[in-house]
Amino acid sequence: MASSHYPIPATPRVISPSPTPTEASSRDGYFGPITRSLSRHTHVTSPQSVGDDAEGSGSDPEKRARPRSKSPRLESRKPKIAPLTTLDSTTASSAQPSNPVKRKPEPLANGDASGHLSIPKLSHDYWRELSRSPSPLGLIPIHTQFRSFIHRHEIPRKVLHVSIGFVAIYFYAKGYQPTDIHPYLLASLIPLASLDAIRHHFQCVNKLYIRVVGALMRESEVDGWNGVIWYLLGSWIVLTWLPKDIGVLSVLLLSWCDTAASTFGRLWGRYTPRIRRGKSLAGSLAALVVGVATAVLFWGAIAPHWGASKGYDTGKYSFMFQNRLTLPSQIRGLLGWTAEQATITGGLALGAMSVVSGFIASASEAIDLFGWDDNLTIPVLCGVGIWGFLRVFT
């Protein structure tokens, strides 16, 4: 017979990177059980010729090439399966690409690779690093509804912040002394701090609290203390323990310099160098300018018109700054100056004192003191800094 002398050659077969269970069992190496899901994920499509495609589209469903998914979302969700190492050298060289490229799924902003929102642990360090971008975490519902007006620009919060400075000027012009004010500050501080402590232990109270005053809060205050508490505490400290003019000026610097630094820092902070995380040169310069203007306004206009003329600043309520600055005796001795030569008065002293107050306010706004809230650190640092300067130069 012709068939015995000229045997028909066997049909060539293309071995896939992931051998079928039949082929795996015919080799010397051991392969674990291959499930349908594993076979689907490890299948690698290779270019085929027209003839191969026609022959490979037969009745064997295991050898049929599956169409590649067109969805980038589904492709990124496919697990990475390590190549089998028990193949022989010939099969491994034909199954694996020469330079495999491993691509890691890129995590989404504020989420994980699966596309779900992932909120980190609400630790103190996390909240201090939280960006004030117009993409809130959804912890305060009203911030989500008014993302630009409330969350990004904080208009209600800034209006309250600035208004307290005008309230302080009103009380000063009406003749209220610090001893008339700080008992009310303490009386307001105790119940507000108690309510804040209660809401952290009861979820229903916290939800109601956020619904009522959420427009005045930041997301960092959801699991922390409300900024109003630190505001009251800082104002109570400076009005109780410092001279009258320094206490009132410290409250004004907190009210206006902090707001100016926040506003201009968000507008132009990206164009200026960063002083520290969350603080830019633009915000510090704004605090400096507003601080100088505030000191000139208070010591140069408000105090002479409403305080000194009506006798409100006499006795134990007299001002520490009396429009007079003098160099210390040690410096006068080194320079060989007399006390009169080393003294400035009037407008020159007011200008120098205002510039110093502006620098102190800018530094107090930029510094991070043990991670404490700036509504507490700004008035205290401003008051202590101005008091220390006047102790040396008066």
Secondary structure, DSSP 8 states (H G I E B T S, - for coil): -HHHHS----------SS--HHHHHTSSS------HHHHHHH-------HHHHHHHTSS-GGGS-------HHHHHTS------S-S-HHHHHHHS-SS---------TTB-TTS-B------HHHHHH----S---SSSHHHHHTIIIIIIS-HHHHHHHHHHHHHHHHHHHTT--HHHHHHHHHHHHHHHHHHHHHHTT-HHHHHHHHHHHGGG--GGGSSS--HHHHHHHHHHHHHHHS-HHHHHHHHHHHHHHHHHHHHHHHHHGGGS-EEETTEEHHHHHHHHHHHHHHHHHIIIIIIIIIIGGGT-S-GGG--S--SEEE--HHHHHHHT--TTTTEEEHHHHHHHHHHHHHHHHHHHHH---TT--HHHHHHHHHHHHHHHHHHHH-
